[in-house]
Amino acid sequence: MKYLPIMLSFAILAFASPAFAQVCCPNGCVQNGYGGCWRNGTNNYCAPTSCPGSSGSSGGGSGGGQTYVVYPRPLPYCPVTYPTQASRDEATNRCVDTLSGNAMLWGCLFEDDAGKAEDQRTGLSCADRQKALANQCRARCARYVASLYYCSDTSEVWQRPGNFGDIGGQVYGSARVDLCGPPLKTSRGNLIRTRPGILQIHR
């Protein structure tokens, strides 16, 4: 049912006159594919402008100029996917859980020597370490969730820099979770090193 507004929007466009076939956007904005414009790299609405050659009126005025209809704000047809803080929090938790599950699957199933060394350094099992790393991605998950509209291409939103595209995220749930935050803390047992007659604590 969530796709019904989008389908209705396409139906309106399909049976409209050719005047609805083109939308022109001002500088800094691009067509969103749903009859309006968004600011570059965002889902923020910006008002379409008259296209070159438009007569600027709704009637067929003299001079043969073609009239283009300026589409209304698209949000009634493309609402925010998670409109409340509670729904965003729930979706953010799901995002973190998905990242964690994928990281544990691939990071531990094919764990290399560097990963095993990190397990030893942090004093964590591979699964617990991957879970802790994924939890550092929570802010990115929150940004991703807040960027979603019903008509969004979820992969495109996921791949945006600042969400997950800059740390290897190509599809939902994929990313280098080790790049979401600082290195995990070294375990207490590894912090203490001894030398003859000297007790050192490495930070």
N, C-alpha and C positions, 0 to 999 in steps of 0.2 A: 504493500500500500504506500510505502514511502516514496515510490517512484511515480505515483499518480499525478502529482503536480507537474513533474517534468513532462510526462506524456501529454497532459493537457496543454502545456506550453507549446510542445511541438505540433500538436493538432491545430492550435490557433494559427501558428505560423504557416502550416501547410495549406490552410484554406484561405489565408489572407491574400490580398492583392500583391502584385510584384513590388509595391512600394515598401513591403516589409522585408525585402530580400537583402537589404544592405543597411549596415549600421556603421557610422563613422565615429571614431573616438578621438578626443583631444590628445595632445602630446602627453606622454607619460602614462597613457592608458591603452589597454588592448581589448578587443572584443572577447567577451566571455563565452560566446557560443549559445547564449540563452537570451539574446535580444537586448543586450546592454553592454556596458563597459566596466572593467575592473582596472584598478591601478596596477601597474607592472609589478609582478611578483606577489600580489596579494589578492584577497577576495573582497577588497573594499570597493564599493560602488563609486563610479564617477559618471557624470552626465554625458551622454552622447552629444555630438554636435551635428550640424547640418553638413551633409556630404557635398563635395564639389559638384556644381551643376544643379543643386537643389534650388527650387524657386522660393523655398522658405515659407510656403503657404500650404494649406490643406486642399486648396482647390486647384484645378488644372489651369493655371494662369497663362497668359500669353507669353510667347517667347520660346515655348517648347521645353522649358526646364522641367526636369523630373522632380517630383516631390518625394522625399523620404520621410518616413514616420520616425520620430524620436521615441524609442521604447521607454516605457516607465521603469522605475526601479525594479530590478528582477527579484528582490527578496521574497515577495509573496509566492513566487514560483520556485524559489530556491532558498528555503529557510535554513537557519543555522542547525546543524545536526544535533548539537548538544546545547540547548538553550539555557539550562539551569546549572548552577554550580554543582549540585548533587550529581547530575548526569555527566558533567565534565569530570568530576572526581572519579566516578565509577569507570568511565572510559579511559582515564589516565591510568588507573590501577590495572585495567585489562591490558593496556599497552605495555606497562612495565612487566606484567606477568608473561606476556608473549615474548618480549625481548629476553627475559630470564630463561624461559623454556627453550628457546632456540639457541641461546648461548650455552646452556648446559648440554643440549644435544650435540651440537657441533664442536663446542670447545672442549668437552670432556670425552666424547666418543673418539675424537681424533686429536687428543691432547699431545702436544709435542714436548720436547725437553724444556723449552722456555716456560711453558705452562706449568710443568711439574715443579720447576724451580720457584715459580711464583706461589704455588701451593705451599711449598716448604717455607718460603719467606714469610708468607702471611699467616701460616699456621692453620689454614682453612682447607677443607676438601675442595676438589675441583668444582663440584656443584655449588657449594656455599660461596666460593669465590666468584663464580659467574653470577650468582644471584645478587651478591653485594655490588658487583660492577653494574649490573642492569639497573639496580635501584638508584644509581647515580644518574641515570638517564631520565629521571622523573620530570625534570623541568622541560626537557625536550619533548617528552610525551605530552605534557600539558600544553605546550605551544602547538603541537600537531593537532591535538583534539580541538583546541580553540579555533583552529584555522579551517575546520571542516564545515562545508555546506552540503545539503543533500545532493546537489548537482556537482560536487567536487569529484575530480579524478583523484582517488585516494593515494595512488602511487605517486602522482605529481606532487601532492601536498607533502607526502612522506619524504620525497626526495629534495625538498627545498633546504637550502643551507640554513642552519639554525634549528631545523627539525632533525633530519637524519642523513640528508644527501651528502653532507661534508664529512661524514664518518662511515661511509660505505653502505648506507641504506638505499637499496634499490626497490624493494617492495615492503609492504607492511610487515613488521616484525624482524626485519633484517638490519643489522648495524654492527659496527665495532664497539661493543659496550665498554671496552677498556679505554675508549677515547671520550667517554661521557664525563669523566671527572678525573681527579688526581689519582695517582697510584694508591692502592689500599695500604693501610698501615702495616708495618712489619710487626710480627708477633712479639709478644713480650719476651719469650724465650730467646729470640734471635737478637733482641736489643742488647742483651748483656754479653759482653765478651771479656774474657780474662786474659791477663798477661802475668808473667811471674811477679808477684807482689803488687800488682795493680789491678784494680777493678775499673773497667771502662763501660760507660753507657753510650752507645752510638745512637745518634738521633738522625 
